[in-house]
């Protein structure tokens, strides 16, 4: 299951989304959005593995989203 996840989600889905983003925005702006990956992975762990939602996760997510938002508006 892990190998299937790595092959399909991170490779196929990830690269498909990456190339779609490059088609619709500048490479520099699209690159900033890769910082959202830890948040997505955290929520997948929450949903799939029933991992706990902790305060460091919430604070880190807020910091990442704030950084992405600031960078995208600049």
PDB file of N, CA, C and O in Angstrom:
ATOM      1  N   UNK A   1       0.821  -1.186   0.000  1.00  0.00           N
ATOM      2  CA  UNK A   1       0.000   0.000   0.000  1.00  0.00           C
ATOM      3  C   UNK A   1       0.873   1.262   0.000  1.00  0.00           C
ATOM      4  O   UNK A   1       0.564   2.239  -0.682  1.00  0.00           O
ATOM      5  N   UNK A   2       1.956   1.229   0.765  1.00  0.00           N
ATOM      6  CA  UNK A   2       2.837   2.391   0.839  1.00  0.00           C
ATOM      7  C   UNK A   2       3.470   2.694  -0.513  1.00  0.00           C
ATOM      8  O   UNK A   2       3.535   3.851  -0.927  1.00  0.00           O
ATOM      9  N   UNK A   3       3.929   1.667  -1.190  1.00  0.00           N
ATOM     10  CA  UNK A   3       4.558   1.867  -2.499  1.00  0.00           C
ATOM     11  C   UNK A   3       3.520   2.373  -3.500  1.00  0.00           C
ATOM     12  O   UNK A   3       3.820   3.241  -4.320  1.00  0.00           O
ATOM     13  N   UNK A   4       2.328   1.847  -3.437  1.00  0.00           N
ATOM     14  CA  UNK A   4       1.261   2.302  -4.318  1.00  0.00           C
ATOM     15  C   UNK A   4       0.937   3.772  -4.047  1.00  0.00           C
ATOM     16  O   UNK A   4       0.732   4.547  -4.981  1.00  0.00           O
ATOM     17  N   UNK A   5       0.891   4.150  -2.783  1.00  0.00           N
ATOM     18  CA  UNK A   5       0.645   5.539  -2.410  1.00  0.00           C
ATOM     19  C   UNK A   5       1.741   6.445  -2.972  1.00  0.00           C
ATOM     20  O   UNK A   5       1.456   7.472  -3.587  1.00  0.00           O
ATOM     21  N   UNK A   6       2.994   6.050  -2.754  1.00  0.00           N
ATOM     22  CA  UNK A   6       4.112   6.861  -3.233  1.00  0.00           C
ATOM     23  C   UNK A   6       4.066   6.994  -4.750  1.00  0.00           C
ATOM     24  O   UNK A   6       4.287   8.079  -5.289  1.00  0.00           O
ATOM     25  N   UNK A   7       3.784   5.904  -5.431  1.00  0.00           N
ATOM     26  CA  UNK A   7       3.762   5.929  -6.894  1.00  0.00           C
ATOM     27  C   UNK A   7       2.614   6.778  -7.423  1.00  0.00           C
ATOM     28  O   UNK A   7       2.811   7.604  -8.315  1.00  0.00           O
ATOM     29  N   UNK A   8       1.430   6.582  -6.883  1.00  0.00           N
ATOM     30  CA  UNK A   8       0.260   7.268  -7.431  1.00  0.00           C
ATOM     31  C   UNK A   8       0.087   8.688  -6.915  1.00  0.00           C
ATOM     32  O   UNK A   8      -0.050   9.626  -7.700  1.00  0.00           O
ATOM     33  N   UNK A   9       0.092   8.843  -5.629  1.00  0.00           N
ATOM     34  CA  UNK A   9      -0.216  10.155  -5.058  1.00  0.00           C
ATOM     35  C   UNK A   9       0.931  11.130  -5.250  1.00  0.00           C
ATOM     36  O   UNK A   9       0.743  12.200  -5.830  1.00  0.00           O
ATOM     37  N   UNK A  10       2.100  10.784  -4.780  1.00  0.00           N
ATOM     38  CA  UNK A  10       3.194  11.748  -4.844  1.00  0.00           C
ATOM     39  C   UNK A  10       3.735  11.924  -6.251  1.00  0.00           C
ATOM     40  O   UNK A  10       4.125  13.033  -6.619  1.00  0.00           O
ATOM     41  N   UNK A  11       3.770  10.890  -7.028  1.00  0.00           N
ATOM     42  CA  UNK A  11       4.339  11.021  -8.364  1.00  0.00           C
ATOM     43  C   UNK A  11       3.301  11.452  -9.388  1.00  0.00           C
ATOM     44  O   UNK A  11       3.395  12.550  -9.937  1.00  0.00           O
ATOM     45  N   UNK A  12       2.331  10.619  -9.647  1.00  0.00           N
ATOM     46  CA  UNK A  12       1.353  10.910 -10.704  1.00  0.00           C
ATOM     47  C   UNK A  12       0.521  12.148 -10.363  1.00  0.00           C
ATOM     48  O   UNK A  12       0.485  13.109 -11.132  1.00  0.00           O
ATOM     49  N   UNK A  13      -0.140  12.120  -9.218  1.00  0.00           N
ATOM     50  CA  UNK A  13      -1.001  13.236  -8.847  1.00  0.00           C
ATOM     51  C   UNK A  13      -0.182  14.507  -8.619  1.00  0.00           C
ATOM     52  O   UNK A  13      -0.549  15.585  -9.088  1.00  0.00           O
ATOM     53  N   UNK A  14       0.924  14.372  -7.900  1.00  0.00           N
ATOM     54  CA  UNK A  14       1.761  15.530  -7.597  1.00  0.00           C
ATOM     55  C   UNK A  14       2.288  16.220  -8.842  1.00  0.00           C
ATOM     56  O   UNK A  14       2.208  17.444  -8.953  1.00  0.00           O
ATOM     57  N   UNK A  15       2.824  15.455  -9.774  1.00  0.00           N
ATOM     58  CA  UNK A  15       3.356  16.053 -10.999  1.00  0.00           C
ATOM     59  C   UNK A  15       2.244  16.587 -11.895  1.00  0.00           C
ATOM     60  O   UNK A  15       2.437  17.591 -12.579  1.00  0.00           O
ATOM     61  N   UNK A  16       1.107  15.944 -11.902  1.00  0.00           N
ATOM     62  CA  UNK A  16      -0.023  16.449 -12.689  1.00  0.00           C
ATOM     63  C   UNK A  16      -0.451  17.818 -12.184  1.00  0.00           C
ATOM     64  O   UNK A  16      -0.654  18.744 -12.969  1.00  0.00           O
ATOM     65  N   UNK A  17      -0.586  17.937 -10.878  1.00  0.00           N
ATOM     66  CA  UNK A  17      -0.950  19.229 -10.289  1.00  0.00           C
ATOM     67  C   UNK A  17       0.148  20.251 -10.540  1.00  0.00           C
ATOM     68  O   UNK A  17      -0.157  21.398 -10.868  1.00  0.00           O
ATOM     69  N   UNK A  18       1.410  19.877 -10.398  1.00  0.00           N
ATOM     70  CA  UNK A  18       2.534  20.781 -10.615  1.00  0.00           C
ATOM     71  C   UNK A  18       2.509  21.349 -12.038  1.00  0.00           C
ATOM     72  O   UNK A  18       2.641  22.559 -12.219  1.00  0.00           O
ATOM     73  N   UNK A  19       2.344  20.497 -13.035  1.00  0.00           N
ATOM     74  CA  UNK A  19       2.336  20.972 -14.416  1.00  0.00           C
ATOM     75  C   UNK A  19       1.087  21.784 -14.727  1.00  0.00           C
ATOM     76  O   UNK A  19       1.139  22.706 -15.541  1.00  0.00           O
ATOM     77  N   UNK A  20      -0.023  21.458 -14.098  1.00  0.00           N
ATOM     78  CA  UNK A  20      -1.220  22.268 -14.261  1.00  0.00           C
ATOM     79  C   UNK A  20      -0.977  23.672 -13.702  1.00  0.00           C
ATOM     80  O   UNK A  20      -1.350  24.667 -14.323  1.00  0.00           O
ATOM     81  N   UNK A  21      -0.343  23.742 -12.513  1.00  0.00           N
ATOM     82  CA  UNK A  21      -0.023  25.046 -11.923  1.00  0.00           C
ATOM     83  C   UNK A  21       0.911  25.842 -12.828  1.00  0.00           C
ATOM     84  O   UNK A  21       0.714  27.042 -13.021  1.00  0.00           O
ATOM     85  N   UNK A  22       1.916  25.190 -13.377  1.00  0.00           N
ATOM     86  CA  UNK A  22       2.859  25.893 -14.255  1.00  0.00           C
ATOM     87  C   UNK A  22       2.168  26.438 -15.502  1.00  0.00           C
ATOM     88  O   UNK A  22       2.598  27.443 -16.068  1.00  0.00           O
ATOM     89  N   UNK A  23       1.124  25.789 -15.916  1.00  0.00           N
ATOM     90  CA  UNK A  23       0.372  26.236 -17.087  1.00  0.00           C
ATOM     91  C   UNK A  23      -0.415  27.514 -16.776  1.00  0.00           C
ATOM     92  O   UNK A  23      -0.649  28.334 -17.663  1.00  0.00           O
ATOM     93  N   UNK A  24      -0.822  27.679 -15.505  1.00  0.00           N
ATOM     94  CA  UNK A  24      -1.709  28.761 -15.129  1.00  0.00           C
ATOM     95  C   UNK A  24      -1.056  29.887 -14.328  1.00  0.00           C
ATOM     96  O   UNK A  24      -1.706  30.898 -14.061  1.00  0.00           O
ATOM     97  N   UNK A  25       0.206  29.740 -13.940  1.00  0.00           N
ATOM     98  CA  UNK A  25       0.887  30.813 -13.213  1.00  0.00           C
ATOM     99  C   UNK A  25       2.395  30.719 -13.419  1.00  0.00           C
ATOM    100  O   UNK A  25       2.899  29.734 -13.958  1.00  0.00           O
ATOM    101  N   UNK A  26       3.098  31.745 -12.990  1.00  0.00           N
ATOM    102  CA  UNK A  26       4.557  31.783 -13.112  1.00  0.00           C
ATOM    103  C   UNK A  26       5.185  30.683 -12.259  1.00  0.00           C
ATOM    104  O   UNK A  26       4.616  30.262 -11.251  1.00  0.00           O
ATOM    105  N   UNK A  27       6.361  30.226 -12.676  1.00  0.00           N
ATOM    106  CA  UNK A  27       7.049  29.145 -11.958  1.00  0.00           C
ATOM    107  C   UNK A  27       7.388  29.554 -10.521  1.00  0.00           C
ATOM    108  O   UNK A  27       7.267  28.744  -9.603  1.00  0.00           O
ATOM    109  N   UNK A  28       7.805  30.791 -10.326  1.00  0.00           N
ATOM    110  CA  UNK A  28       8.150  31.259  -8.983  1.00  0.00           C
ATOM    111  C   UNK A  28       6.968  31.245  -8.029  1.00  0.00           C
ATOM    112  O   UNK A  28       7.107  30.892  -6.858  1.00  0.00           O
ATOM    113  N   UNK A  29       5.820  31.626  -8.532  1.00  0.00           N
ATOM    114  CA  UNK A  29       4.612  31.617  -7.692  1.00  0.00           C
ATOM    115  C   UNK A  29       4.135  30.197  -7.437  1.00  0.00           C
ATOM    116  O   UNK A  29       3.661  29.889  -6.344  1.00  0.00           O
ATOM    117  N   UNK A  30       4.256  29.332  -8.435  1.00  0.00           N
ATOM    118  CA  UNK A  30       3.848  27.938  -8.257  1.00  0.00           C
ATOM    119  C   UNK A  30       4.765  27.227  -7.260  1.00  0.00           C
ATOM    120  O   UNK A  30       4.311  26.382  -6.488  1.00  0.00           O
ATOM    121  N   UNK A  31       6.042  27.567  -7.277  1.00  0.00           N
ATOM    122  CA  UNK A  31       7.000  26.929  -6.374  1.00  0.00           C
ATOM    123  C   UNK A  31       6.673  27.205  -4.908  1.00  0.00           C
ATOM    124  O   UNK A  31       6.891  26.351  -4.048  1.00  0.00           O
ATOM    125  N   UNK A  32       6.153  28.392  -4.628  1.00  0.00           N
ATOM    126  CA  UNK A  32       5.793  28.744  -3.251  1.00  0.00           C
ATOM    127  C   UNK A  32       4.688  27.821  -2.741  1.00  0.00           C
ATOM    128  O   UNK A  32       4.645  27.500  -1.553  1.00  0.00           O
ATOM    129  N   UNK A  33       3.800  27.398  -3.633  1.00  0.00           N
ATOM    130  CA  UNK A  33       2.686  26.552  -3.215  1.00  0.00           C
ATOM    131  C   UNK A  33       3.126  25.156  -2.775  1.00  0.00           C
ATOM    132  O   UNK A  33       2.352  24.443  -2.137  1.00  0.00           O
ATOM    133  N   UNK A  34       4.352  24.757  -3.104  1.00  0.00           N
ATOM    134  CA  UNK A  34       4.832  23.457  -2.633  1.00  0.00           C
ATOM    135  C   UNK A  34       4.983  23.433  -1.113  1.00  0.00           C
ATOM    136  O   UNK A  34       5.079  22.362  -0.514  1.00  0.00           O
ATOM    137  N   UNK A  35       5.004  24.613  -0.491  1.00  0.00           N
ATOM    138  CA  UNK A  35       5.083  24.683   0.968  1.00  0.00           C
ATOM    139  C   UNK A  35       3.803  24.208   1.635  1.00  0.00           C
ATOM    140  O   UNK A  35       3.792  23.969   2.843  1.00  0.00           O
ATOM    141  N   UNK A  36       2.737  24.070   0.883  1.00  0.00           N
ATOM    142  CA  UNK A  36       1.470  23.601   1.449  1.00  0.00           C
ATOM    143  C   UNK A  36       1.478  22.076   1.612  1.00  0.00           C
ATOM    144  O   UNK A  36       0.625  21.530   2.312  1.00  0.00           O
ATOM    145  N   UNK A  37       2.414  21.397   0.987  1.00  0.00           N
ATOM    146  CA  UNK A  37       2.475  19.936   1.024  1.00  0.00           C
ATOM    147  C   UNK A  37       2.476  19.367   2.446  1.00  0.00           C
ATOM    148  O   UNK A  37       1.775  18.385   2.686  1.00  0.00           O
ATOM    149  N   UNK A  38       3.230  19.935   3.408  1.00  0.00           N
ATOM    150  CA  UNK A  38       3.179  19.368   4.767  1.00  0.00           C
ATOM    151  C   UNK A  38       1.787  19.440   5.400  1.00  0.00           C
ATOM    152  O   UNK A  38       1.405  18.555   6.166  1.00  0.00           O
ATOM    153  N   UNK A  39       1.036  20.489   5.079  1.00  0.00           N
ATOM    154  CA  UNK A  39      -0.311  20.614   5.618  1.00  0.00           C
ATOM    155  C   UNK A  39      -1.211  19.531   5.034  1.00  0.00           C
ATOM    156  O   UNK A  39      -1.977  18.890   5.753  1.00  0.00           O
ATOM    157  N   UNK A  40      -1.109  19.337   3.725  1.00  0.00           N
ATOM    158  CA  UNK A  40      -1.909  18.294   3.074  1.00  0.00           C
ATOM    159  C   UNK A  40      -1.546  16.924   3.649  1.00  0.00           C
ATOM    160  O   UNK A  40      -2.429  16.119   3.948  1.00  0.00           O
ATOM    161  N   UNK A  41      -0.250  16.663   3.803  1.00  0.00           N
ATOM    162  CA  UNK A  41       0.190  15.382   4.360  1.00  0.00           C
ATOM    163  C   UNK A  41      -0.317  15.202   5.794  1.00  0.00           C
ATOM    164  O   UNK A  41      -0.703  14.101   6.186  1.00  0.00           O
ATOM    165  N   UNK A  42      -0.314  16.276   6.564  1.00  0.00           N
ATOM    166  CA  UNK A  42      -0.815  16.207   7.934  1.00  0.00           C
ATOM    167  C   UNK A  42      -2.290  15.879   7.998  1.00  0.00           C
ATOM    168  O   UNK A  42      -2.720  15.068   8.818  1.00  0.00           O
ATOM    169  N   UNK A  43      -3.066  16.509   7.130  1.00  0.00           N
ATOM    170  CA  UNK A  43      -4.502  16.217   7.109  1.00  0.00           C
ATOM    171  C   UNK A  43      -4.786  14.822   6.585  1.00  0.00           C
ATOM    172  O   UNK A  43      -5.752  14.188   7.010  1.00  0.00           O
ATOM    173  N   UNK A  44      -3.966  14.336   5.676  1.00  0.00           N
ATOM    174  CA  UNK A  44      -4.134  12.961   5.213  1.00  0.00           C
ATOM    175  C   UNK A  44      -3.836  11.981   6.343  1.00  0.00           C
ATOM    176  O   UNK A  44      -4.522  10.968   6.486  1.00  0.00           O
ATOM    177  N   UNK A  45      -2.812  12.279   7.149  1.00  0.00           N
ATOM    178  CA  UNK A  45      -2.507  11.454   8.314  1.00  0.00           C
ATOM    179  C   UNK A  45      -3.643  11.486   9.326  1.00  0.00           C
ATOM    180  O   UNK A  45      -3.966  10.479   9.955  1.00  0.00           O
ATOM    181  N   UNK A  46      -4.236  12.653   9.468  1.00  0.00           N
ATOM    182  CA  UNK A  46      -5.374  12.811  10.372  1.00  0.00           C
ATOM    183  C   UNK A  46      -6.547  11.966   9.895  1.00  0.00           C
ATOM    184  O   UNK A  46      -7.192  11.281  10.689  1.00  0.00           O
ATOM    185  N   UNK A  47      -6.819  12.018   8.604  1.00  0.00           N
ATOM    186  CA  UNK A  47      -7.978  11.328   8.040  1.00  0.00           C
ATOM    187  C   UNK A  47      -7.734   9.829   7.877  1.00  0.00           C
ATOM    188  O   UNK A  47      -8.562   9.016   8.285  1.00  0.00           O
ATOM    189  N   UNK A  48      -6.605   9.467   7.284  1.00  0.00           N
ATOM    190  CA  UNK A  48      -6.347   8.064   6.955  1.00  0.00           C
ATOM    191  C   UNK A  48      -5.848   7.272   8.168  1.00  0.00           C
ATOM    192  O   UNK A  48      -6.287   6.146   8.400  1.00  0.00           O
ATOM    193  N   UNK A  49      -4.930   7.863   8.939  1.00  0.00           N
ATOM    194  CA  UNK A  49      -4.312   7.133  10.044  1.00  0.00           C
ATOM    195  C   UNK A  49      -4.894   7.486  11.411  1.00  0.00           C
ATOM    196  O   UNK A  49      -4.464   6.935  12.424  1.00  0.00           O
ATOM    197  N   UNK A  50      -5.850   8.381  11.451  1.00  0.00           N
ATOM    198  CA  UNK A  50      -6.472   8.835  12.706  1.00  0.00           C
ATOM    199  C   UNK A  50      -5.444   9.394  13.682  1.00  0.00           C
ATOM    200  O   UNK A  50      -5.535   9.169  14.889  1.00  0.00           O
ATOM    201  N   UNK A  51      -4.473  10.120  13.155  1.00  0.00           N
ATOM    202  CA  UNK A  51      -3.464  10.746  14.011  1.00  0.00           C
ATOM    203  C   UNK A  51      -4.089  11.936  14.722  1.00  0.00           C
ATOM    204  O   UNK A  51      -5.027  12.542  14.206  1.00  0.00           O
ATOM    205  N   UNK A  52      -3.576  12.278  15.906  1.00  0.00           N
ATOM    206  CA  UNK A  52      -4.174  13.382  16.651  1.00  0.00           C
ATOM    207  C   UNK A  52      -3.827  14.748  16.039  1.00  0.00           C
ATOM    208  O   UNK A  52      -2.763  14.923  15.444  1.00  0.00           O
ATOM    209  N   UNK A  53      -4.732  15.692  16.196  1.00  0.00           N
ATOM    210  CA  UNK A  53      -4.508  17.069  15.765  1.00  0.00           C
ATOM    211  C   UNK A  53      -3.899  17.807  16.957  1.00  0.00           C
ATOM    212  O   UNK A  53      -4.578  18.049  17.954  1.00  0.00           O
ATOM    213  N   UNK A  54      -2.624  18.163  16.852  1.00  0.00           N
ATOM    214  CA  UNK A  54      -1.924  18.780  17.984  1.00  0.00           C
ATOM    215  C   UNK A  54      -1.727  20.277  17.754  1.00  0.00           C
ATOM    216  O   UNK A  54      -1.828  20.768  16.629  1.00  0.00           O
ATOM    217  N   UNK A  55      -1.450  20.978  18.828  1.00  0.00           N
ATOM    218  CA  UNK A  55      -1.235  22.422  18.748  1.00  0.00           C
ATOM    219  C   UNK A  55      -0.033  22.775  17.860  1.00  0.00           C
ATOM    220  O   UNK A  55      -0.141  23.719  17.076  1.00  0.00           O
ATOM    221  N   UNK A  56       1.108  22.069  17.939  1.00  0.00           N
ATOM    222  CA  UNK A  56       2.206  22.395  17.025  1.00  0.00           C
ATOM    223  C   UNK A  56       1.810  22.252  15.552  1.00  0.00           C
ATOM    224  O   UNK A  56       2.269  23.030  14.716  1.00  0.00           O
ATOM    225  N   UNK A  57       0.972  21.278  15.227  1.00  0.00           N
ATOM    226  CA  UNK A  57       0.503  21.109  13.853  1.00  0.00           C
ATOM    227  C   UNK A  57      -0.336  22.312  13.428  1.00  0.00           C
ATOM    228  O   UNK A  57      -0.162  22.838  12.328  1.00  0.00           O
ATOM    229  N   UNK A  58      -1.234  22.741  14.291  1.00  0.00           N
ATOM    230  CA  UNK A  58      -2.099  23.879  13.976  1.00  0.00           C
ATOM    231  C   UNK A  58      -1.276  25.151  13.812  1.00  0.00           C
ATOM    232  O   UNK A  58      -1.463  25.888  12.843  1.00  0.00           O
ATOM    233  N   UNK A  59      -0.368  25.416  14.749  1.00  0.00           N
ATOM    234  CA  UNK A  59       0.474  26.615  14.679  1.00  0.00           C
ATOM    235  C   UNK A  59       1.363  26.580  13.432  1.00  0.00           C
ATOM    236  O   UNK A  59       1.495  27.585  12.733  1.00  0.00           O
ATOM    237  N   UNK A  60       1.965  25.437  13.160  1.00  0.00           N
ATOM    238  CA  UNK A  60       2.801  25.302  11.965  1.00  0.00           C
ATOM    239  C   UNK A  60       2.009  25.516  10.695  1.00  0.00           C
ATOM    240  O   UNK A  60       2.492  26.167   9.768  1.00  0.00           O
ATOM    241  N   UNK A  61       0.802  24.981  10.635  1.00  0.00           N
ATOM    242  CA  UNK A  61      -0.052  25.173   9.471  1.00  0.00           C
ATOM    243  C   UNK A  61      -0.405  26.632   9.254  1.00  0.00           C
ATOM    244  O   UNK A  61      -0.409  27.114   8.121  1.00  0.00           O
ATOM    245  N   UNK A  62      -0.702  27.336  10.341  1.00  0.00           N
ATOM    246  CA  UNK A  62      -1.028  28.761  10.246  1.00  0.00           C
ATOM    247  C   UNK A  62       0.178  29.550   9.751  1.00  0.00           C
ATOM    248  O   UNK A  62       0.032  30.445   8.918  1.00  0.00           O
ATOM    249  N   UNK A  63       1.361  29.230  10.253  1.00  0.00           N
ATOM    250  CA  UNK A  63       2.581  29.915   9.815  1.00  0.00           C
ATOM    251  C   UNK A  63       2.839  29.652   8.332  1.00  0.00           C
ATOM    252  O   UNK A  63       3.178  30.574   7.590  1.00  0.00           O
ATOM    253  N   UNK A  64       2.682  28.422   7.904  1.00  0.00           N
ATOM    254  CA  UNK A  64       2.898  28.089   6.491  1.00  0.00           C
ATOM    255  C   UNK A  64       1.899  28.824   5.611  1.00  0.00           C
ATOM    256  O   UNK A  64       2.283  29.423   4.606  1.00  0.00           O
ATOM    257  N   UNK A  65       0.625  28.786   5.977  1.00  0.00           N
ATOM    258  CA  UNK A  65      -0.385  29.464   5.168  1.00  0.00           C
ATOM    259  C   UNK A  65      -0.170  30.973   5.127  1.00  0.00           C
ATOM    260  O   UNK A  65      -0.386  31.602   4.091  1.00  0.00           O
ATOM    261  N   UNK A  66       0.254  31.559   6.245  1.00  0.00           N
ATOM    262  CA  UNK A  66       0.547  32.992   6.268  1.00  0.00           C
ATOM    263  C   UNK A  66       1.723  33.313   5.337  1.00  0.00           C
ATOM    264  O   UNK A  66       1.679  34.290   4.589  1.00  0.00           O
ATOM    265  N   UNK A  67       2.758  32.496   5.388  1.00  0.00           N
ATOM    266  CA  UNK A  67       3.915  32.715   4.507  1.00  0.00           C
ATOM    267  C   UNK A  67       3.553  32.588   3.037  1.00  0.00           C
ATOM    268  O   UNK A  67       3.976  33.402   2.216  1.00  0.00           O
ATOM    269  N   UNK A  68       2.776  31.576   2.706  1.00  0.00           N
ATOM    270  CA  UNK A  68       2.340  31.393   1.310  1.00  0.00           C
ATOM    271  C   UNK A  68       1.482  32.565   0.868  1.00  0.00           C
ATOM    272  O   UNK A  68       1.647  33.070  -0.243  1.00  0.00           O
ATOM    273  N   UNK A  69       0.566  33.003   1.725  1.00  0.00           N
ATOM    274  CA  UNK A  69      -0.312  34.119   1.388  1.00  0.00           C
ATOM    275  C   UNK A  69       0.486  35.409   1.175  1.00  0.00           C
ATOM    276  O   UNK A  69       0.250  36.136   0.211  1.00  0.00           O
ATOM    277  N   UNK A  70       1.415  35.685   2.064  1.00  0.00           N
ATOM    278  CA  UNK A  70       2.245  36.883   1.935  1.00  0.00           C
ATOM    279  C   UNK A  70       3.067  36.829   0.661  1.00  0.00           C
ATOM    280  O   UNK A  70       3.168  37.826  -0.055  1.00  0.00           O
ATOM    281  N   UNK A  71       3.649  35.690   0.374  1.00  0.00           N
ATOM    282  CA  UNK A  71       4.487  35.548  -0.818  1.00  0.00           C
ATOM    283  C   UNK A  71       3.662  35.668  -2.095  1.00  0.00           C
ATOM    284  O   UNK A  71       4.118  36.272  -3.065  1.00  0.00           O
ATOM    285  N   UNK A  72       2.477  35.112  -2.111  1.00  0.00           N
ATOM    286  CA  UNK A  72       1.636  35.180  -3.301  1.00  0.00           C
ATOM    287  C   UNK A  72       1.141  36.591  -3.586  1.00  0.00           C
ATOM    288  O   UNK A  72       0.920  36.945  -4.744  1.00  0.00           O
ATOM    289  N   UNK A  73       0.966  37.393  -2.554  1.00  0.00           N
ATOM    290  CA  UNK A  73       0.483  38.759  -2.750  1.00  0.00           C
ATOM    291  C   UNK A  73       1.602  39.722  -3.126  1.00  0.00           C
ATOM    292  O   UNK A  73       1.335  40.811  -3.634  1.00  0.00           O
ATOM    293  N   UNK A  74       2.840  39.337  -2.884  1.00  0.00           N
ATOM    294  CA  UNK A  74       3.979  40.224  -3.165  1.00  0.00           C
ATOM    295  C   UNK A  74       4.258  40.326  -4.648  1.00  0.00           C
ATOM    296  O   UNK A  74       5.182  41.031  -5.055  1.00  0.00           O
TER     297      UNK A  74
END
